[in-house]
Amino acid sequence: MDNTPLIDPFARPIDYLRVSVTDRCDFRCTYCMAEHMQFLPKKELLTLEELDRLCSTFIRLGVKKLRITGGEPLVRRDIMTFFRSISRHLETGDLRELTLTTNGSQLAKFADDLAALGMKRINVSLDTLDADKFAKITRWGRLEQVLKGLEAAKRAGLKVKINTVALKGFNEDELFTLIDWCAAEGFDLTFIEVMPMGEMGDDLRLDQYWPLSDVRRAMAERFTLTDLAESTGGPARYVRLEESGQKIGFITPLTHNFCENCNRVRVTCTGELFMCLGQEDNADLRAPLRANEDDAALEAAIREAISRKPKGHDFDYSRQTVSGQMSRHMSHTGG
Ligand code: SAM
């Protein structure tokens, strides 16, 4: 067995994997999904066992950070079986971090179990603290349920980062409310620039586009911002608000200033490996998983794909192909 770690053609070690475990979600955020989604038939999805084999193979090949996402990962049936099983790699130290991006709706149910199996931090997506606006943007969500989930996460000792999509004319007026609320709750906060996807018409897309440079400018009216040099190798840049000491992140998926140190790849719930957020090139990992009981063919497919990882990407906001790709596995950002 060749355990040589994955290194891409630009000498970047690939140690961060994001895996989408379902395409389903209990919310229908307007910028993300159509209200009446056609979801994939079950046989298309990797089973929990296949997900375990896939993630374990990546971990053997040097992945140290595993982020589970979706759809909404916590609505996948028996997902805790997967989490419990994969957490064995935390115990051995082969995996440094197991984490989750969630809409928070199921956290009241699962936060304790997640903390008990070794999860330390989670990202929770939340765009507004106004119950009516929340119902509007998520179509099916209830703010109260998410707030209860967040309470449970806090009680369980999970460190929470809130991810907020910056939407012009929607949560512009809540900028400081969100910042203050996160400070009071002890949550980190990251803003995400909205990407062209979901079922928005083009007009609405452009209408809702609130560039993070403008968010930053608005923030600077009340706070002194200091740029932080630290980078997770991902698309987030951080500032410190000197008055409150808070660290605020900015994720601008449409710019490519984060490609240079890119250490991450993504796998969709059907087992497609994407080597780059902005490019369609992918590798099918489901076929080698299903055709073989051992993981040699899977490993070969992963290595071959990593050898094709591009140096970087460049988005054109009007590029329609982005939308198709992103709605299947919008996991690169929200981190
Ligand atoms: N259901 C989980 C959640 O809500 O965090 C995980 C999947 S969700 C697709 C991951 C992140 O993508 C969320 O923070 C969501 O707000 C963000 N997202 C979805 N559509 C987006 C878009 N068009 N532009 C920017 N971020 C988007």
Boltz pocket constraint, residues with backbone or C-beta under 6 A from the ligand:
constraints:
  - pocket:
      binder: B
      contacts: [[A, 25], [A, 31], [A, 32], [A, 69], [A, 70], [A, 71], [A, 72], [A, 73], [A, 101], [A, 102], [A, 103], [A, 104], [A, 123], [A, 124], [A, 125], [A, 126], [A, 163], [A, 164], [A, 165], [A, 192], [A, 193], [A, 194], [A, 195], [A, 196], [A, 197], [A, 198], [A, 329], [A, 330], [A, 331], [A, 333], [A, 334], [A, 335]]
      max_distance: 6.0
